[in-house]
């Protein structure tokens, strides 16, 4: 008797467990198609679907509990809801699975900080009206305005969407896909689909300063950007050729005899020292990772170096470049001509500062093996501790016999500001004392380099271009090479 009671009790417990698990099983079976639709078809229920399902569920429960006579009618409504939901799902999936053409027009090159236009064309060759949003890819460090576009495209229509991209960092980037979000005809489903549209974009440093320099040089107004006119020794006697007068030429250079003979204004053109070499060594290590005005120290150094390279190439010199950190990343042999500027830009636009210790020994060994001829070697770096300061000082002094060294050392504005403002609480006074001690050590380092024959450009990163160009022009004027 007791065994029979135990069997009945176990059976009742099993049935109770099944009854308690039944709602969860039904719920799992109900949501399984939704999970499959989201996972494999990238189609999700909309807010309207959720609200409709909630209303149908409440009506079903109320009909079963409060009005059993209406249960049949409510069941019919539930089946109608399921049928229309399935038909709506098939409509949005089958219609948007093909028949949509996407094309993007965008430039392959851009300049850092300069907005660029991007045009997206969408053509609807499907069987339904496309309603939703379209979003183009935005690479890292790009700003997009707007981020997405509203889409309402009838069958057979074509739409064009415009946006402006602003690259905030130079380098090589890739646009991958165009993403669209479609609403189903009954607005029960939302489908996502990606259209591969690969497009490379090379973001180069902003070279607007080069065109500004060329314009001001033609009109003798270089002082507006801080470039001083340097009197070149022997300038008035190094005659090169006669040429036609242009509006920007000085009257004192007019050759009146040739003008009378040709019956046309003719000027004398003088040549400067040419075929000299300038080699930039850009430190891409940890000392160049600090930022100022959104740009790293390497960005400021690269922009100024390219500006000086532009000036040197127009002076007839050959320009090369070495980019290094813990190894040599790029080497551009010194050459002259207009095409060399493109080589320098293309080789350096995707160089970034790395959190590694710079190997000056490898960089200068590479320089010694590749560049035997005397050159102006411009090392752009930063000194923040005694270890790297000692390395910079040693290597710049050691090449003084073979080459003409120039050190470009960028100041940290926060240290100078801290040393200039000791007022306030004791913490500010301590900070000012530490900053002053660092500046005294740095000033002593600069004096030692100067006494060992190293040319120096010591300025803030955002003010580097004009002093660097002025130092180069002084080297040319004094025939130091």
Number of C-alpha atoms within 10 A of each C-alpha: 6 7 8 9 10 11 12 12 12 12 12 12 12 12 12 12 11 12 11 11 12 12 11 11 12 11 11 13 11 11 12 12 11 15 15 13 17 16 11 8 15 15 24 20 18 16 13 13 18 13 12 15 15 12 12 18 14 11 19 22 14 15 18 14 10 11 12 14 10 14 18 13 13 20 15 11 15 18 13 12 16 13 12 13 19 13 15 18 23 14 18 25 22 13 17 22 12 12 15 16 13 16 14 17 12 16 14 13 12 21 21 19 18 15 18 16 14 16 15 18 14 18 19 21 19 19 16 18 22 26 18 18 16 21 18 25 17 18 15 12 12 16 16 20 12 13 14 17 15 12 18 14 17 17 15 14 14 15 14 11 18 14 17 17 21 18 26 18 23 23 20 15 20 16 17 17 17 20 17 20 20 23 21 28 17 15 18 22 25 22 22 19 18 14 15 14 16 13 15 14 19 20 23 21 24 14 14 11 15 17 11 12 19 15 13 15 14 13 12 14 15 18 12 10 13 14 19 17 13 14 13 16 13 14 13 13 9 13 13 11 10 15 14 13 18 11 8 10 16 11 10 9 15 19 17 16 11 16 15 11 10 10 10 12 17 21 22 19 18 15 15 18 16 15 14 21 23 26 25 24 24 26 29 28 23 17 22 25 18 14 14 16 8 10 15 18 26 25 25 23 25 22 21 23 24 23 22 24 26 21 18 22 23 15 18 19 21 22 28 23 25 24 21 24 24 19 18 18 14 15 21 17 18 20 21 21 13 12 10 20 18 10 15 23 16 15 16 23 21 16 19 20 20 17 14 13 14 22 17 21 14 15 23 19 11 15 18 14 8 12 16 10 11 16 20 23 23 25 21 24 25 24 20 13 12 12 9 18 15 12 15 19 18 13 15 23 20 13 16 17 10 13 21 21 24 25 23 23 20 22 20 19 13 11 16 15 12 19 21 13 12 18 11 8 8 10 11 15 16 14 16 21 16 15 20 18 13 17 17 12 13 18 13 12 16 20 12 14 21 15 10 14 15 20 22 20 20 17 17 16 24 17 14 21 24 18 19 23 23 18 19 20 22 16 17 21 18 13 11 9 15
